[in-house]
Amino acid sequence: MPRTLIATGLILLFAGLCWPLLSRLPLGRLPGDILIQRQNFTFYLPITTCVLASIIFSFIAWIVRR
């Protein structure tokens, strides 16, 4: 458990330090993300972004477990 918490903290620290670069990525605006805008209503469902994030986090978890 301590190794997992340390690894998670390091990953969050790395993501925080790289935030200016990460904010320029087109995440949230990928093809496959659903955006419905009406007069007084906006619905956003980032399907492709969630799948991509899941793949990346699974890969990181796999590396940490090795």
N, CA, C and O atoms as CSV, one atom per row, in Angstrom:
chain,resi,resn,atom,element,x,y,z
A,1,MET,N,N,0.809,-1.199,0.000
A,1,MET,CA,C,0.000,0.000,0.000
A,1,MET,C,C,0.857,1.269,0.000
A,1,MET,O,O,0.537,2.198,-0.742
A,2,PRO,N,N,1.927,1.355,0.792
A,2,PRO,CA,C,2.735,2.574,0.748
A,2,PRO,C,C,3.356,2.831,-0.626
A,2,PRO,O,O,3.464,3.980,-1.055
A,3,ARG,N,N,3.765,1.761,-1.316
A,3,ARG,CA,C,4.331,1.942,-2.656
A,3,ARG,C,C,3.301,2.521,-3.614
A,3,ARG,O,O,3.627,3.367,-4.447
A,4,THR,N,N,2.067,2.070,-3.497
A,4,THR,CA,C,1.004,2.564,-4.358
A,4,THR,C,C,0.733,4.040,-4.086
A,4,THR,O,O,0.566,4.826,-5.019
A,5,LEU,N,N,0.688,4.414,-2.816
A,5,LEU,CA,C,0.447,5.812,-2.478
A,5,LEU,C,C,1.589,6.714,-2.947
A,5,LEU,O,O,1.351,7.819,-3.435
A,6,ILE,N,N,2.820,6.245,-2.800
A,6,ILE,CA,C,3.966,7.021,-3.260
A,6,ILE,C,C,3.934,7.166,-4.780
A,6,ILE,O,O,4.169,8.255,-5.303
A,7,ALA,N,N,3.648,6.091,-5.483
A,7,ALA,CA,C,3.584,6.135,-6.941
A,7,ALA,C,C,2.469,7.067,-7.403
A,7,ALA,O,O,2.655,7.840,-8.342
A,8,THR,N,N,1.318,6.996,-6.750
A,8,THR,CA,C,0.208,7.870,-7.104
A,8,THR,C,C,0.577,9.333,-6.864
A,8,THR,O,O,0.267,10.199,-7.682
A,9,GLY,N,N,1.237,9.602,-5.742
A,9,GLY,CA,C,1.673,10.960,-5.451
A,9,GLY,C,C,2.668,11.477,-6.468
A,9,GLY,O,O,2.590,12.634,-6.882
A,10,LEU,N,N,3.608,10.628,-6.876
A,10,LEU,CA,C,4.588,11.041,-7.879
A,10,LEU,C,C,3.938,11.308,-9.234
A,10,LEU,O,O,4.321,12.239,-9.943
A,11,ILE,N,N,2.969,10.498,-9.578
A,11,ILE,CA,C,2.258,10.702,-10.849
A,11,ILE,C,C,1.480,12.016,-10.817
A,11,ILE,O,O,1.487,12.774,-11.787
A,12,LEU,N,N,0.808,12.282,-9.691
A,12,LEU,CA,C,0.065,13.541,-9.577
A,12,LEU,C,C,1.015,14.739,-9.570
A,12,LEU,O,O,0.696,15.782,-10.142
A,13,LEU,N,N,2.164,14.602,-8.938
A,13,LEU,CA,C,3.154,15.677,-8.937
A,13,LEU,C,C,3.660,15.935,-10.353
A,13,LEU,O,O,3.781,17.086,-10.771
A,14,PHE,N,N,3.951,14.874,-11.083
A,14,PHE,CA,C,4.418,14.996,-12.462
A,14,PHE,C,C,3.354,15.651,-13.344
A,14,PHE,O,O,3.666,16.515,-14.163
A,15,ALA,N,N,2.099,15.235,-13.171
A,15,ALA,CA,C,1.011,15.823,-13.961
A,15,ALA,C,C,0.831,17.293,-13.612
A,15,ALA,O,O,0.550,18.109,-14.490
A,16,GLY,N,N,0.987,17.634,-12.348
A,16,GLY,CA,C,0.857,19.027,-11.941
A,16,GLY,C,C,1.964,19.900,-12.510
A,16,GLY,O,O,1.722,21.041,-12.903
A,17,LEU,N,N,3.169,19.367,-12.551
A,17,LEU,CA,C,4.283,20.121,-13.117
A,17,LEU,C,C,4.156,20.283,-14.629
A,17,LEU,O,O,4.609,21.276,-15.197
A,18,CYS,N,N,3.539,19.303,-15.267
A,18,CYS,CA,C,3.379,19.342,-16.723
A,18,CYS,C,C,2.045,19.957,-17.145
A,18,CYS,O,O,1.712,19.940,-18.330
A,19,TRP,N,N,1.276,20.498,-16.201
A,19,TRP,CA,C,-0.058,21.007,-16.521
A,19,TRP,C,C,-0.075,22.040,-17.638
A,19,TRP,O,O,-0.968,21.987,-18.484
A,20,PRO,N,N,0.887,22.997,-17.683
A,20,PRO,CA,C,0.850,23.950,-18.805
A,20,PRO,C,C,0.945,23.264,-20.169
A,20,PRO,O,O,0.312,23.701,-21.130
A,21,LEU,N,N,1.723,22.208,-20.252
A,21,LEU,CA,C,1.825,21.479,-21.520
A,21,LEU,C,C,0.591,20.615,-21.761
A,21,LEU,O,O,0.110,20.513,-22.889
A,22,LEU,N,N,0.077,19.991,-20.692
A,22,LEU,CA,C,-1.084,19.117,-20.836
A,22,LEU,C,C,-2.344,19.890,-21.207
A,22,LEU,O,O,-3.223,19.353,-21.881
A,23,SER,N,N,-2.439,21.146,-20.774
A,23,SER,CA,C,-3.641,21.914,-21.091
A,23,SER,C,C,-3.723,22.285,-22.568
A,23,SER,O,O,-4.795,22.640,-23.057
A,24,ARG,N,N,-2.621,22.208,-23.272
A,24,ARG,CA,C,-2.623,22.513,-24.709
A,24,ARG,C,C,-3.068,21.327,-25.563
A,24,ARG,O,O,-3.377,21.491,-26.744
A,25,LEU,N,N,-3.100,20.129,-24.964
A,25,LEU,CA,C,-3.544,18.947,-25.704
A,25,LEU,C,C,-5.037,19.060,-25.996
A,25,LEU,O,O,-5.773,19.688,-25.235
A,26,PRO,N,N,-5.484,18.458,-27.089
A,26,PRO,CA,C,-6.905,18.579,-27.439
A,26,PRO,C,C,-7.804,17.615,-26.668
A,26,PRO,O,O,-8.844,17.209,-27.185
A,27,LEU,N,N,-7.427,17.238,-25.439
A,27,LEU,CA,C,-8.276,16.338,-24.658
A,27,LEU,C,C,-9.579,17.047,-24.336
A,27,LEU,O,O,-9.589,18.222,-23.969
A,28,GLY,N,N,-10.664,16.326,-24.477
A,28,GLY,CA,C,-11.974,16.918,-24.277
A,28,GLY,C,C,-12.594,17.409,-25.575
A,28,GLY,O,O,-13.772,17.766,-25.607
A,29,ARG,N,N,-11.825,17.428,-26.620
A,29,ARG,CA,C,-12.328,17.863,-27.930
A,29,ARG,C,C,-11.960,16.834,-28.999
A,29,ARG,O,O,-11.760,17.182,-30.163
A,30,LEU,N,N,-11.873,15.586,-28.601
A,30,LEU,CA,C,-11.497,14.526,-29.534
A,30,LEU,C,C,-12.709,14.063,-30.332
A,30,LEU,O,O,-13.846,14.233,-29.892
A,31,PRO,N,N,-12.470,13.476,-31.509
A,31,PRO,CA,C,-13.584,12.887,-32.255
A,31,PRO,C,C,-14.198,11.753,-31.426
A,31,PRO,O,O,-13.470,10.917,-30.890
A,32,GLY,N,N,-15.478,11.720,-31.320
A,32,GLY,CA,C,-16.160,10.714,-30.514
A,32,GLY,C,C,-16.696,11.284,-29.213
A,32,GLY,O,O,-17.537,10.657,-28.569
A,33,ASP,N,N,-16.228,12.456,-28.813
A,33,ASP,CA,C,-16.781,13.135,-27.653
A,33,ASP,C,C,-18.099,13.778,-28.067
A,33,ASP,O,O,-18.176,14.433,-29.106
A,34,ILE,N,N,-19.129,13.592,-27.257
A,34,ILE,CA,C,-20.467,14.068,-27.604
A,34,ILE,C,C,-20.709,15.414,-26.938
A,34,ILE,O,O,-20.524,15.557,-25.729
A,35,LEU,N,N,-21.120,16.392,-27.721
A,35,LEU,CA,C,-21.449,17.723,-27.226
A,35,LEU,C,C,-22.777,18.141,-27.842
A,35,LEU,O,O,-22.897,18.265,-29.061
A,36,ILE,N,N,-23.769,18.355,-26.989
A,36,ILE,CA,C,-25.082,18.802,-27.437
A,36,ILE,C,C,-25.339,20.157,-26.786
A,36,ILE,O,O,-25.358,20.272,-25.561
A,37,GLN,N,N,-25.535,21.172,-27.606
A,37,GLN,CA,C,-25.814,22.511,-27.101
A,37,GLN,C,C,-27.176,22.956,-27.587
A,37,GLN,O,O,-27.466,22.947,-28.784
A,38,ARG,N,N,-28.002,23.344,-26.639
A,38,ARG,CA,C,-29.319,23.911,-26.924
A,38,ARG,C,C,-29.360,25.318,-26.343
A,38,ARG,O,O,-28.348,25.821,-25.855
A,39,GLN,N,N,-30.494,25.934,-26.393
A,39,GLN,CA,C,-30.612,27.319,-25.954
A,39,GLN,C,C,-30.184,27.504,-24.494
A,39,GLN,O,O,-29.339,28.355,-24.217
A,40,ASN,N,N,-30.733,26.743,-23.566
A,40,ASN,CA,C,-30.398,26.873,-22.145
A,40,ASN,C,C,-29.828,25.576,-21.582
A,40,ASN,O,O,-29.964,25.319,-20.386
A,41,PHE,N,N,-29.201,24.764,-22.406
A,41,PHE,CA,C,-28.773,23.436,-21.977
A,41,PHE,C,C,-27.522,23.036,-22.744
A,41,PHE,O,O,-27.441,23.213,-23.959
A,42,THR,N,N,-26.557,22.501,-22.028
A,42,THR,CA,C,-25.362,21.949,-22.658
A,42,THR,C,C,-25.095,20.582,-22.045
A,42,THR,O,O,-25.037,20.444,-20.823
A,43,PHE,N,N,-24.935,19.577,-22.892
A,43,PHE,CA,C,-24.619,18.221,-22.448
A,43,PHE,C,C,-23.320,17.808,-23.096
A,43,PHE,O,O,-23.169,17.895,-24.315
A,44,TYR,N,N,-22.368,17.351,-22.273
A,44,TYR,CA,C,-21.056,16.954,-22.775
A,44,TYR,C,C,-20.726,15.579,-22.236
A,44,TYR,O,O,-20.772,15.368,-21.024
A,45,LEU,N,N,-20.393,14.638,-23.105
A,45,LEU,CA,C,-20.031,13.282,-22.717
A,45,LEU,C,C,-18.721,12.924,-23.422
A,45,LEU,O,O,-18.730,12.593,-24.608
A,46,PRO,N,N,-17.593,12.986,-22.704
A,46,PRO,CA,C,-16.285,12.760,-23.329
A,46,PRO,C,C,-15.926,11.268,-23.422
A,46,PRO,O,O,-15.055,10.793,-22.694
A,47,ILE,N,N,-16.583,10.548,-24.299
A,47,ILE,CA,C,-16.382,9.103,-24.411
A,47,ILE,C,C,-14.943,8.784,-24.837
A,47,ILE,O,O,-14.270,8.000,-24.169
A,48,THR,N,N,-14.477,9.360,-25.900
A,48,THR,CA,C,-13.137,9.071,-26.417
A,48,THR,C,C,-12.061,9.504,-25.427
A,48,THR,O,O,-11.068,8.799,-25.246
A,49,THR,N,N,-12.244,10.638,-24.794
A,49,THR,CA,C,-11.275,11.112,-23.816
A,49,THR,C,C,-11.201,10.155,-22.634
A,49,THR,O,O,-10.109,9.886,-22.133
A,50,CYS,N,N,-12.332,9.639,-22.179
A,50,CYS,CA,C,-12.343,8.691,-21.058
A,50,CYS,C,C,-11.662,7.377,-21.433
A,50,CYS,O,O,-10.933,6.808,-20.621
A,51,VAL,N,N,-11.888,6.895,-22.638
A,51,VAL,CA,C,-11.236,5.658,-23.080
A,51,VAL,C,C,-9.724,5.854,-23.155
A,51,VAL,O,O,-8.963,4.988,-22.721
A,52,LEU,N,N,-9.289,6.976,-23.697
A,52,LEU,CA,C,-7.864,7.275,-23.788
A,52,LEU,C,C,-7.238,7.398,-22.401
A,52,LEU,O,O,-6.150,6.870,-22.168
A,53,ALA,N,N,-7.900,8.079,-21.488
A,53,ALA,CA,C,-7.387,8.206,-20.118
A,53,ALA,C,C,-7.320,6.849,-19.433
A,53,ALA,O,O,-6.372,6.581,-18.695
A,54,SER,N,N,-8.298,5.995,-19.662
A,54,SER,CA,C,-8.299,4.667,-19.074
A,54,SER,C,C,-7.126,3.836,-19.577
A,54,SER,O,O,-6.488,3.128,-18.798
A,55,ILE,N,N,-6.842,3.918,-20.858
A,55,ILE,CA,C,-5.707,3.183,-21.423
A,55,ILE,C,C,-4.398,3.686,-20.828
A,55,ILE,O,O,-3.530,2.885,-20.482
A,56,ILE,N,N,-4.247,4.991,-20.707
A,56,ILE,CA,C,-3.014,5.560,-20.166
A,56,ILE,C,C,-2.845,5.173,-18.700
A,56,ILE,O,O,-1.759,4.760,-18.292
A,57,PHE,N,N,-3.913,5.301,-17.899
A,57,PHE,CA,C,-3.817,4.945,-16.486
A,57,PHE,C,C,-3.601,3.455,-16.286
A,57,PHE,O,O,-2.909,3.061,-15.347
A,58,SER,N,N,-4.168,2.619,-17.134
A,58,SER,CA,C,-3.933,1.174,-17.046
A,58,SER,C,C,-2.482,0.851,-17.356
A,58,SER,O,O,-1.887,-0.010,-16.708
A,59,PHE,N,N,-1.910,1.525,-18.331
A,59,PHE,CA,C,-0.508,1.310,-18.678
A,59,PHE,C,C,0.400,1.746,-17.529
A,59,PHE,O,O,1.364,1.052,-17.206
A,60,ILE,N,N,0.102,2.882,-16.913
A,60,ILE,CA,C,0.899,3.351,-15.781
A,60,ILE,C,C,0.787,2.375,-14.611
A,60,ILE,O,O,1.789,2.065,-13.967
A,61,ALA,N,N,-0.415,1.892,-14.333
A,61,ALA,CA,C,-0.608,0.927,-13.246
A,61,ALA,C,C,0.141,-0.367,-13.539
A,61,ALA,O,O,0.703,-0.977,-12.629
A,62,TRP,N,N,0.155,-0.787,-14.785
A,62,TRP,CA,C,0.881,-1.999,-15.158
A,62,TRP,C,C,2.376,-1.828,-14.926
A,62,TRP,O,O,3.042,-2.747,-14.450
A,63,ILE,N,N,2.906,-0.652,-15.261
A,63,ILE,CA,C,4.333,-0.387,-15.043
A,63,ILE,C,C,4.639,-0.351,-13.558
A,63,ILE,O,O,5.662,-0.891,-13.135
A,64,VAL,N,N,3.779,0.271,-12.745
A,64,VAL,CA,C,4.020,0.367,-11.309
A,64,VAL,C,C,3.980,-1.016,-10.664
A,64,VAL,O,O,4.754,-1.291,-9.747
A,65,ARG,N,N,3.098,-1.879,-11.127
A,65,ARG,CA,C,2.996,-3.223,-10.547
A,65,ARG,C,C,4.155,-4.139,-10.904
A,65,ARG,O,O,4.372,-5.142,-10.225
A,66,ARG,N,N,4.905,-3.820,-11.954
A,66,ARG,CA,C,6.015,-4.669,-12.371
A,66,ARG,C,C,7.123,-4.598,-11.423
A,66,ARG,O,O,8.147,-5.253,-11.619
